Amino acid sequence: MIKKCLFPAAGYGTRFLPATKSLPKEMLPIITKPLIHYGVEEAMEAGIHNMAIVTGRGKRALEDYFDISYELEHQIKGSSKEPLLKEIRHIQNSCVFTYIRQKEMRGLGDAILKGEPLIGQEPFAVILADDLCVNENDGVIKQMVKAYNRYKCSIVAVMEVPQNETHKYGIIKPLEQNDSIIKIADMVEKPSNEEAPSNLAIIGRYILTPDIFDILRSIKAGVNGELQITDALKLQAKEGKVLGYKFEGIRFDCGSIEGFVKATNYMYKKL
């Protein structure tokens, strides 16, 4: 059973400067809720209530958001504004939040490795909050937890992307596919469009087995001294211990301005 979800949230969010100079990108709001709020709700839907967040300097807003604001609650108590806090109060009362800092930005693999003391030796989910996933039925992590309960190995969420955009993603080399489950032969981090082994891209949802931590410690850093989770997953894939999951739903890349605007418009139309 997956009990914990890790949120790597230490990045600078430079594509949204100057806003992210003092505001974590995970706190950028889609209508009235920040991105990380949607991610936590997705984890909760999958039955996960232990949220482990890897933060960095200037990210205190994340901790404050999931804490009680006595002054605010006192000011709006009994007013028409009080019901607006209902959702965040439910999260605060239902979940346990733990935090650890990534002192240097050394890639997603390093951020996940920094979360080991919060996770321990058990399988766990990973959500990148700037990938906003929406589905009318089960959320992506709930879909993946069901797949993990059946196959008991690491699982990465994948989606088809245009061939001219494969250089933006980690791309899998599929071995065979059975409905939404894909056996992975190999994967490549941000290949050129011409050299990509497929157009199936890994997005910001993972179920990882705890041996990933030892693998991350054993591999060498790549470009810019960054430790890539793709390199660790490649080693698991060679042993047949990673599956791709072609999820149901819509994914918005809210790490880009275009994707952020699309997500905002989509959520506004759903009000």
Secondary structure as a PSIPRED ss2 file (coil, helix, strand):
# PSIPRED VFORMAT (PSIPRED V4.0)

   1 M C   1.000  0.000  0.000
   2 I C   1.000  0.000  0.000
   3 K C   1.000  0.000  0.000
   4 K E   0.000  0.000  1.000
   5 C E   0.000  0.000  1.000
   6 L E   0.000  0.000  1.000
   7 F E   0.000  0.000  1.000
   8 P E   0.000  0.000  1.000
   9 A C   1.000  0.000  0.000
  10 A C   1.000  0.000  0.000
  11 G C   1.000  0.000  0.000
  12 Y C   1.000  0.000  0.000
  13 G C   1.000  0.000  0.000
  14 T H   0.000  1.000  0.000
  15 R H   0.000  1.000  0.000
  16 F H   0.000  1.000  0.000
  17 L C   1.000  0.000  0.000
  18 P C   1.000  0.000  0.000
  19 A H   0.000  1.000  0.000
  20 T H   0.000  1.000  0.000
  21 K H   0.000  1.000  0.000
  22 S C   1.000  0.000  0.000
  23 L C   1.000  0.000  0.000
  24 P C   1.000  0.000  0.000
  25 K H   0.000  1.000  0.000
  26 E H   0.000  1.000  0.000
  27 M H   0.000  1.000  0.000
  28 L C   1.000  0.000  0.000
  29 P E   0.000  0.000  1.000
  30 I E   0.000  0.000  1.000
  31 I C   1.000  0.000  0.000
  32 T C   1.000  0.000  0.000
  33 K E   0.000  0.000  1.000
  34 P E   0.000  0.000  1.000
  35 L H   0.000  1.000  0.000
  36 I H   0.000  1.000  0.000
  37 H H   0.000  1.000  0.000
  38 Y H   0.000  1.000  0.000
  39 G H   0.000  1.000  0.000
  40 V H   0.000  1.000  0.000
  41 E H   0.000  1.000  0.000
  42 E H   0.000  1.000  0.000
  43 A H   0.000  1.000  0.000
  44 M H   0.000  1.000  0.000
  45 E H   0.000  1.000  0.000
  46 A C   1.000  0.000  0.000
  47 G C   1.000  0.000  0.000
  48 I C   1.000  0.000  0.000
  49 H C   1.000  0.000  0.000
  50 N E   0.000  0.000  1.000
  51 M E   0.000  0.000  1.000
  52 A E   0.000  0.000  1.000
  53 I E   0.000  0.000  1.000
  54 V E   0.000  0.000  1.000
  55 T E   0.000  0.000  1.000
  56 G C   1.000  0.000  0.000
  57 R C   1.000  0.000  0.000
  58 G C   1.000  0.000  0.000
  59 K C   1.000  0.000  0.000
  60 R H   0.000  1.000  0.000
  61 A H   0.000  1.000  0.000
  62 L H   0.000  1.000  0.000
  63 E H   0.000  1.000  0.000
  64 D H   0.000  1.000  0.000
  65 Y H   0.000  1.000  0.000
  66 F C   1.000  0.000  0.000
  67 D C   1.000  0.000  0.000
  68 I C   1.000  0.000  0.000
  69 S C   1.000  0.000  0.000
  70 Y H   0.000  1.000  0.000
  71 E H   0.000  1.000  0.000
  72 L H   0.000  1.000  0.000
  73 E H   0.000  1.000  0.000
  74 H H   0.000  1.000  0.000
  75 Q H   0.000  1.000  0.000
  76 I H   0.000  1.000  0.000
  77 K C   1.000  0.000  0.000
  78 G C   1.000  0.000  0.000
  79 S C   1.000  0.000  0.000
  80 S C   1.000  0.000  0.000
  81 K C   1.000  0.000  0.000
  82 E H   0.000  1.000  0.000
  83 P H   0.000  1.000  0.000
  84 L H   0.000  1.000  0.000
  85 L H   0.000  1.000  0.000
  86 K H   0.000  1.000  0.000
  87 E H   0.000  1.000  0.000
  88 I H   0.000  1.000  0.000
  89 R H   0.000  1.000  0.000
  90 H H   0.000  1.000  0.000
  91 I H   0.000  1.000  0.000
  92 Q H   0.000  1.000  0.000
  93 N H   0.000  1.000  0.000
  94 S H   0.000  1.000  0.000
  95 C C   1.000  0.000  0.000
  96 V E   0.000  0.000  1.000
  97 F E   0.000  0.000  1.000
  98 T E   0.000  0.000  1.000
  99 Y E   0.000  0.000  1.000
 100 I E   0.000  0.000  1.000
 101 R E   0.000  0.000  1.000
 102 Q C   1.000  0.000  0.000
 103 K C   1.000  0.000  0.000
 104 E C   1.000  0.000  0.000
 105 M C   1.000  0.000  0.000
 106 R C   1.000  0.000  0.000
 107 G C   1.000  0.000  0.000
 108 L H   0.000  1.000  0.000
 109 G H   0.000  1.000  0.000
 110 D H   0.000  1.000  0.000
 111 A H   0.000  1.000  0.000
 112 I H   0.000  1.000  0.000
 113 L H   0.000  1.000  0.000
 114 K H   0.000  1.000  0.000
 115 G C   1.000  0.000  0.000
 116 E H   0.000  1.000  0.000
 117 P H   0.000  1.000  0.000
 118 L H   0.000  1.000  0.000
 119 I H   0.000  1.000  0.000
 120 G C   1.000  0.000  0.000
 121 Q C   1.000  0.000  0.000
 122 E C   1.000  0.000  0.000
 123 P C   1.000  0.000  0.000
 124 F E   0.000  0.000  1.000
 125 A E   0.000  0.000  1.000
 126 V E   0.000  0.000  1.000
 127 I E   0.000  0.000  1.000
 128 L C   1.000  0.000  0.000
 129 A C   1.000  0.000  0.000
 130 D C   1.000  0.000  0.000
 131 D E   0.000  0.000  1.000
 132 L E   0.000  0.000  1.000
 133 C E   0.000  0.000  1.000
 134 V E   0.000  0.000  1.000
 135 N C   1.000  0.000  0.000
 136 E C   1.000  0.000  0.000
 137 N C   1.000  0.000  0.000
 138 D C   1.000  0.000  0.000
 139 G C   1.000  0.000  0.000
 140 V H   0.000  1.000  0.000
 141 I H   0.000  1.000  0.000
 142 K H   0.000  1.000  0.000
 143 Q H   0.000  1.000  0.000
 144 M H   0.000  1.000  0.000
 145 V H   0.000  1.000  0.000
 146 K H   0.000  1.000  0.000
 147 A H   0.000  1.000  0.000
 148 Y H   0.000  1.000  0.000
 149 N H   0.000  1.000  0.000
 150 R H   0.000  1.000  0.000
 151 Y H   0.000  1.000  0.000
 152 K C   1.000  0.000  0.000
 153 C C   1.000  0.000  0.000
 154 S E   0.000  0.000  1.000
 155 I E   0.000  0.000  1.000
 156 V E   0.000  0.000  1.000
 157 A E   0.000  0.000  1.000
 158 V E   0.000  0.000  1.000
 159 M E   0.000  0.000  1.000
 160 E E   0.000  0.000  1.000
 161 V C   1.000  0.000  0.000
 162 P C   1.000  0.000  0.000
 163 Q H   0.000  1.000  0.000
 164 N H   0.000  1.000  0.000
 165 E H   0.000  1.000  0.000
 166 T H   0.000  1.000  0.000
 167 H H   0.000  1.000  0.000
 168 K H   0.000  1.000  0.000
 169 Y C   1.000  0.000  0.000
 170 G E   0.000  0.000  1.000
 171 I E   0.000  0.000  1.000
 172 I E   0.000  0.000  1.000
 173 K E   0.000  0.000  1.000
 174 P E   0.000  0.000  1.000
 175 L E   0.000  0.000  1.000
 176 E E   0.000  0.000  1.000
 177 Q E   0.000  0.000  1.000
 178 N E   0.000  0.000  1.000
 179 D C   1.000  0.000  0.000
 180 S C   1.000  0.000  0.000
 181 I E   0.000  0.000  1.000
 182 I E   0.000  0.000  1.000
 183 K E   0.000  0.000  1.000
 184 I E   0.000  0.000  1.000
 185 A E   0.000  0.000  1.000
 186 D E   0.000  0.000  1.000
 187 M E   0.000  0.000  1.000
 188 V E   0.000  0.000  1.000
 189 E E   0.000  0.000  1.000
 190 K C   1.000  0.000  0.000
 191 P C   1.000  0.000  0.000
 192 S C   1.000  0.000  0.000
 193 N C   1.000  0.000  0.000
 194 E C   1.000  0.000  0.000
 195 E C   1.000  0.000  0.000
 196 A C   1.000  0.000  0.000
 197 P C   1.000  0.000  0.000
 198 S C   1.000  0.000  0.000
 199 N C   1.000  0.000  0.000
 200 L E   0.000  0.000  1.000
 201 A E   0.000  0.000  1.000
 202 I E   0.000  0.000  1.000
 203 I E   0.000  0.000  1.000
 204 G E   0.000  0.000  1.000
 205 R E   0.000  0.000  1.000
 206 Y E   0.000  0.000  1.000
 207 I E   0.000  0.000  1.000
 208 L E   0.000  0.000  1.000
 209 T C   1.000  0.000  0.000
 210 P C   1.000  0.000  0.000
 211 D C   1.000  0.000  0.000
 212 I H   0.000  1.000  0.000
 213 F H   0.000  1.000  0.000
 214 D H   0.000  1.000  0.000
 215 I H   0.000  1.000  0.000
 216 L H   0.000  1.000  0.000
 217 R H   0.000  1.000  0.000
 218 S H   0.000  1.000  0.000
 219 I C   1.000  0.000  0.000
 220 K C   1.000  0.000  0.000
 221 A C   1.000  0.000  0.000
 222 G C   1.000  0.000  0.000
 223 V H   0.000  1.000  0.000
 224 N H   0.000  1.000  0.000
 225 G H   0.000  1.000  0.000
 226 E C   1.000  0.000  0.000
 227 L C   1.000  0.000  0.000
 228 Q C   1.000  0.000  0.000
 229 I H   0.000  1.000  0.000
 230 T H   0.000  1.000  0.000
 231 D H   0.000  1.000  0.000
 232 A H   0.000  1.000  0.000
 233 L H   0.000  1.000  0.000
 234 K H   0.000  1.000  0.000
 235 L H   0.000  1.000  0.000
 236 Q H   0.000  1.000  0.000
 237 A H   0.000  1.000  0.000
 238 K H   0.000  1.000  0.000
 239 E C   1.000  0.000  0.000
 240 G C   1.000  0.000  0.000
 241 K C   1.000  0.000  0.000
 242 V E   0.000  0.000  1.000
 243 L E   0.000  0.000  1.000
 244 G E   0.000  0.000  1.000
 245 Y E   0.000  0.000  1.000
 246 K E   0.000  0.000  1.000
 247 F C   1.000  0.000  0.000
 248 E C   1.000  0.000  0.000
 249 G C   1.000  0.000  0.000
 250 I E   0.000  0.000  1.000
 251 R E   0.000  0.000  1.000
 252 F E   0.000  0.000  1.000
 253 D E   0.000  0.000  1.000
 254 C C   1.000  0.000  0.000
 255 G C   1.000  0.000  0.000
 256 S C   1.000  0.000  0.000
 257 I H   0.000  1.000  0.000
 258 E H   0.000  1.000  0.000
 259 G H   0.000  1.000  0.000
 260 F H   0.000  1.000  0.000
 261 V H   0.000  1.000  0.000
 262 K H   0.000  1.000  0.000
 263 A H   0.000  1.000  0.000
 264 T H   0.000  1.000  0.000
 265 N H   0.000  1.000  0.000
 266 Y H   0.000  1.000  0.000
 267 M H   0.000  1.000  0.000
 268 Y H   0.000  1.000  0.000
 269 K H   0.000  1.000  0.000
 270 K C   1.000  0.000  0.000
 271 L C   1.000  0.000  0.000
